[in-house]
Amino acid sequence: MLSSSGTSSVACTYVPYKYITTGWRHSPLLRKDPLALAFLKTLLDEQTIFTILKGKVVLYLSTAAGAAAAAKGKGKHPAAVPQLYLPSAQVPLFIAALAETQGPTRAAQSWKKDLDVVFRDAELQRIECATVEELREVVERVRRENDQGETEPWSHELRRVKERFARRKGKWIAIDVETWEHDHGVITEVGWSFLSWDSDGQRVRKDRHHYSFGTSSITSEAKLSDKLLAMLKPTATTPVYLIFHDPRSDLVALDLLGLPTSSYTRSLPPIASPYIVTNEKPTVTILDTQTLFSGLLREKRKYRLELVCEKLGIKVGEEAQGDLKGAGWHNAGNDARFTLEVFLKMMESEPVKTE
C-alpha cells in the first residue's frame, strides 16, 4: 500500500534497506563467521524481516529529489536512483536478532556506523506492507525500476555495437588471458578468436589458436607481445574491436605484455555519428560482453561467462554440438571462443521486453 509522506519539513534518519539484506554480511567482523553468515543470509527472506519487525513493515522510497539529496550528502553523483529505506529507529531490532548468536557487543560493532541518511518527509514515499507477498512485490518492483535506470547506458552501448557490427567492417577479436593463481603477474595462457569479413562481406573466422578448436603453441612473452601488437593494429579502413568478458584482469595482463591498453577506446560514439578512422588516429575499441549482456537483459547484475552462455542457449562441453562439444572452461583459447559466441548471439538478439 502506497501513501504520501506528507509535506511536513520534519527531518528524520533512515538506513538503506539493501544494507540489511545484502550489505551487512560483508562487515569485516562477520564475513568470515559461519554462524553470522547463516543468520544474515536468512535476512534475504522477507518472512524473517516480517518476524523481526513483528509483522509490521513500513518502507520508505526516496523520491527523485530525495535520491539526489541523499547522493549529494554521501558525495555521490546527484542523479542517483530512488532507494528503499527503513527508519534508523528499527536498527536495534535487527542488531538484537543477530545478538542471539553473536552477543550484543559484537552484533552492535558489526553495524556500519555512517549509514544514516537524513530525509525530510516530502523526500520520501511511505509504503506499508501488510503481508510478506506485498513486501516481496515492492522490493522486486523497485529493483526492476532501478535496473532500468542504471543499465540505460549499457543498453545504448549495445545498440551502438550492433550498428557497427552490421556494417561488416573491421576485425572483431575476443581475447582471454589466464594467469598463475599464486601470482597474477605471471601469464600462463593467451587465447583469441578472430572474426572479420572478406571483400564480399562474408565472415572469415580464425580459431586455430584455441586448444579445443585447433593447435596451441608455447612461445616467449616477447614473441607473443609482437604477435598481439601486429594482430591488434588497426588501419585507416580496418578498426579493431577487442572483445572481453569483464576485461579488468585481461587488460592488466595485456599491459604487462607491452600492449598500449591505456590508449584503447572504452566506448563507441553515438549511433548518429559516422565512424571515421584516419591514418593519424586508428582505433582499438574495448567491448565487454558482461556489460553488454546486462544492457540486453536490463539487469544491473553482472553474470559470469558460463551463466551468460546458459541464458543465451549456447551449449558447451559434452552437451554441445559441433566443434564446441567437449570444450572445457578456464582455458584461454576456449574461453575466448565462448566469449565470441556470446557476442555473436547478442548481435542477433532482440531487446528484452520489460514491463
Protein Blocks (a to p, Z undefined) as FASTA:
>chain_A
ZZdebjafbdcddddfklmmmmmmmpmklmmmmklmmmmmmmmpmklmmmmnnopacddd
ddfklmmmmmmmnopafkbccdddddfklmmmmmmmmmmmnojklmmmmpcfklpccddf
klpccdddfbfklmmmmmmmmmmmmmmmmmmmmmmmmmmmmmmmmnogajdddddddddf
klmkbcfbdcdddddddfkopacddfklpfklmccddddfklmmmmmmmmmpccfklccd
dddehjklmmmmmmmnopafklpcfbdcdfklccdddfklccdddddfklmmmmmnopab
dcdfklmmmmnopaehjlbghjlgopaghifklmmmmmmmmmmmmmmpccdddZZ
